[in-house]
Amino acid sequence: MSFTQRRDIGLLALRLGVGSVLIANGSQKLFGWFGGGGIRGTTEAMDQIGFTPPRESAIAAGVGETASGTLLVLGLATPAAGAAAAGAMSGAVSVHAPAGFFSHSGGFEHPALVGLVAAALGITGPGRYSLDHFTGHTLDRPGTLMVAFALSAAAATVVVSRRIAVLAERRGIAATNADNGAASA
């Protein structure tokens, strides 16, 4: 087996692995599969953790994970798929960051790793065993890579910044209510 064949098999294995994780997580959010909350439960969770509007955020997260995972598995539009997955995982990292790094304490280890692998696949490309290769890399070009990662970074920045602002506002309201309660006591 040549080095090129080994590399292409390795890229296929990475695409199948990380793509499947993304599909499973997105399916939990969208359909309630694999013990997930579906749109209703995900909407409630999004509201509690500060993503607004919560229903649209739930749909965007579920579709983003499911679609990017599917594209990674297929090796189609790999730069866009990797960028979208990395962007979606940056939102998840923002949720888990206060708990530290490690997953056992609720930290961001898992979403960071999934996002990093997806981004690396988007940058590296899908390898020979992919629809991108089959189609002559029509959707796997340097320009696609640059645009996809720029748009994903911009979108993730807006979403995470909005979440931080919502949480700060909620803390301010809670502090004001606590101060008012203490003053009237």
N, C-alpha and C positions, 0 to 999 in steps of 0.2 A: 504494500500500500504506500503510495507516494505521500510526500509532505502535504501537497495540495489537497489530496483526497482526505487526509486526516483532518486538515484545517476545516474543510467544507463539512465534514461529518460533525466536528466539534461545534461549528456555528449552527448547524441544524439542531444539535442537541440543546444548545443554549436557547435557540428560538423556541423549540418545543417546550422546554421547561419553563422559561419565564413567561412565554405566551399563555401557557396553560394556567399558571398562577393568576395572571391578569384576567383571563376569561372567567375563572372560578370566582374571583373577588367581584368582578363586575356583575356576574350572574346572581351573586348574593344580593347585591344592591338593587338590581332591576327586577328580578323574578322571585327572590326569596329562596333560591336554590341553595343547597349545601348549608342549611341552617341560617341563611341570611334573613334580613328584615323586609326584603322587597322594597318597592318604592315608598310605601307608607312608613315602614320602620326606618328606612334610610333617611327619609324626609325629616322624621322626628329627631333622629340622631344629628343630622346636619344642622338643624335649628339649635339643638342643645350645645353643639360645639362651635357655633358662631358663623356658619356658612349661610350667606343670604344671596338671593332668596332660597330658602331651604329645599323646596321641591325641585326647582331648576338645578340646584347644586347636586341633588341626589341623582337626577337624570344624567347630568353632565358627567359626574363621577362614574356612574355605572356604564354609560355608553363609552366614555373615554377608555376605561379599563377593558371592557369587552371588545371594542373595535380595535384598539391598539394591540391587544393580545392576539386577536384573530389574524390581523395583518402580520404580526411577527411570526406566528405559526406558519402562515402561508409564505412568508418571505416576500411580501408584496408591499411596495411603497415603504420600504424598511426605514429610511430616514424619518419620514413623517410618523410612522408607528413608534419608533424609538423615542422621538421627541415628545409625542403625545403621552406615552407611558411615563416618561421622566417627569413631565409636567404634572400629571395626575398624582404621581407619587410624592412630588414636592408638597402638595396639599396635605397628603397623609403624614409626611414628616413633620409638618407644622403642628399637626394635632398631637403627635406622639413625643415631640421634642421636650416638653416639660418633664416627662418621666425619665429622661436620660437616653442613653444609647441602646441598652440591651432589651430585647423583646420580653424576657422573663419579668421585667419590671414595668412593662407597658411602653417601652421605649421605641425609638424609630429605626432600629436595626433592620427589620424586615422591609418596610417600604423603601428605605434608603438603598438596600441591596437590589431590590427589584428595579427601582428607578435607575440605578447605576448600570446594571446589566442591560436594561433596555436601551439606555443612552449609548452604551458601548456598541451594541448591535446596530443601532441607527448610524453610528459613525463608521463602523467597520464594514458594514454591508452584510447581506444575508448568506453569502456563499453560493456555490454552484447549485445546491439542491433547494431551489427557491423559484417562485413565480417571477421575481425580479430578473433572475438570470434567464429564465425562459422567454421573457418579453424583451430581452436585450437591454435591461436596466433602464427602461423608459422612465420609471418613477423613482429611480435610484441614481440621481445625478448630484454633483456638488452643489448646484443652485438649490435643489430641493432640500438638501441637507441644511444649508445656511438659513433658508427661509423657515423651514419647519422648526429648527431649534430656536430661532429668534422669536417666532410667534408663540411657541410653547413657553419660553422664558418670560415673555411679556404677559401672557395670560396668567401664568402661575403667580407672577409678581402682583398682578391686580387682585386675583382671588385671595391670596394669602394676606395681602395688605388690608383688603376689605374685612377679612375675618379678624385680623388683629384689632382693627378699629372698632368692630362690633363688640368684641370681648372687652376692650377698654371702656367703651360706652356702658356696657352692662356693669362692669366693676364700679364705674363712677356713679351710676344710678343706685347700685346696692350700697355704696359708701354713703351717698347722700341720704338714702332712706334710713340707714343705721344711725347717722348723725342726727337726723330729725327725730328718730325714735328715742335716742339718748337725751336729746334736748327737752323732749316733752315728758320725760319720766321724772 
